[in-house]
Amino acid sequence: MPQAAQAANAVAIRLEVSIRRSPAEVFAFLTDVRNFARWQEGIASIQQLDAGPWKKGTRIKTVHKFLLWNSLVDYSEIISLEPDAGFRNQGKAGNNAYREEFRLETTADGTCLKYSADITPGGVFIFLKSISAWAFRGQMKRSFEKLKVLLEQPLQEAAILTDASAI
């Protein structure tokens, strides 16, 4: 598909959530794939394909549970990373290409997480663009609400930030 047609089909998602934790704590939680299924809706499995802490080029494979299909496989790559400040990734889920940014800003109460995604639907999703965008926006909003609840739990569960296997 020509680039102009792809841009015309792109969908932009923008969300923000305030979390009463430091940017360093939020960043540590977000960049540990063991935590993804704990806060993101619809994840059947996830695997970091490169060992070690995240860096530019780290690849991740995610299998999403999906309404109309049994699963949707997503391959993504970290394209930029600023410790305790955020990261950007890009990938392809089925026929859909996307770029995401997770930006962390210090606030008086902790952290403001600013999320942006630009999604270029492909295949049948081109025709269902509005419905797909509405569903994805809702899914991410619910996921960020869950993330907020998880991270704002009392510190008595110190493992919440470092050990996903504890729950």
C-alpha positions, 0 to 999 in steps of 0.5 A, a space after each residue: 500500500 502506498 505511504 499516503 494511503 497508509 497514513 490516511 488509514 492510520 489511527 491515533 490513540 492518546 491516553 494519560 494516567 496518574 500513578 502514585 509511584 516514582 517514574 523509576 518504579 513505573 519504568 521498572 514495572 513496564 519494562 519487565 515482560 513478566 508484568 505485561 499479562 498482569 496489567 494488559 488485557 488480552 495477553 495469552 502469552 509473551 516472550 522477550 526474544 533477547 536476553 537481558 534488560 531492555 535496550 534499543 533493538 530488544 524484540 518481544 513476541 506477544 500472543 493476544 487473545 482476540 474476539 473474532 480469532 483465536 489469537 493474534 501474534 504481535 512482534 515488536 521491537 524497542 526503538 528508543 529507551 530512556 531509563 526512568 523516562 520512557 520508551 518507544 516501540 514499533 511492531 506488527 500484529 497480524 496485518 496491523 503495523 503500529 508505533 507506541 510511546 510510553 512517556 513518564 513525567 514526574 508529578 507532585 504525586 508520582 508519575 504521569 504516564 502518557 501513552 500514544 499509539 499510531 496504528 495502521 490497520 491492514 486486512 479486514 481491519 481497514 474496513 473496521 477501522 473505527 470499531 477497531 480503534 474504539 475497541 483498542 482505545 477502551 482496552 488500553 484505558 482499562 489496562 491503564 486503570 489496572 496498571 494504576 491499581 497494581 502499582 498503587 497497592 501498599 508497599 507491603 507487597 514489595 515484590 510487585 515491582 520486581 517479581 511477577 511470579 509472586 502473584 
